[in-house]
Amino acid sequence: MTGSFPNRLVRNAHRRPRIEPLQQLVETLRFLRSDRGCPWDRAQTLAAMSAYLLDEAYELQDAARDGAADACAEELGDVLFVLLSCALMLQERGGPDLAAIAQHTQEKIVRRHPHVFADREATSPEEGARHWRSMKEAEAAARGEPAPRLLDSLPRSLPPMRRALTVQQRVASVGFEWETAAQVQRKIEEEGQELREALVSAAPARIQDELGDLLFSVINLGRFLDVDPEAALQSTVTKFVARFSQVEDALRARGRTLEEASLAEMDALWEDIKSREGTEDPGTA
């Protein structure tokens, strides 16, 4: 397949998106950072804007889960705004400009897909991922560096649940994996027993360690069952919030506050709301 990539570019040239709006957005961002622009935009730093990028990415994720195209486009635009702002701030610090970043990324993406743009083959996602890793190793060797270990590139800033899931996915990709879901369930039971023993000891460090092991195993079960643990937990939290809000509304209708209500009264309202929904208790109360 060597040499086919440029031909594809020519064939698909008529389908390329217009770049004028992107250029205009970049120029707008430059103006906002100028002396004639916005004080807030001028005050931002690359580190601060990177944090905003995480916030916007989560908003995009929410929109993507809901599936509304207009909402996704709106949030994607916000991500693009912050991303381009980060690129401009890097350039201001003497780093590469946006064009250089794009060129570098273009070359890297093509190089790491030898099964698409060169002469290798990949018939599964796993095989494609192996080609990606092998190219990363080749790049490190060319720089005279040791081959990166499987988990070396794991971002430290990842939220703990996503970090755990990513670790498990990566080690599973090289065969470090349970054979059946039943094995993972037994591991959860084992970790639950160790947590109970830690609670008896009342040692805070041990309790934290065992609770972490239990959570890690539960996340592993979700991954093994092809259920995103973050999506599952988000769904449960959303359901809990909706139910508890109805409990609070019912108490207000009686002229009572949460502080005035007893646990038994709140629990009775909770059970009534749950029965009217016809759903199972999420296990959080």
Beta strands, then each sheet from edge to edge (+ up, - down):
end
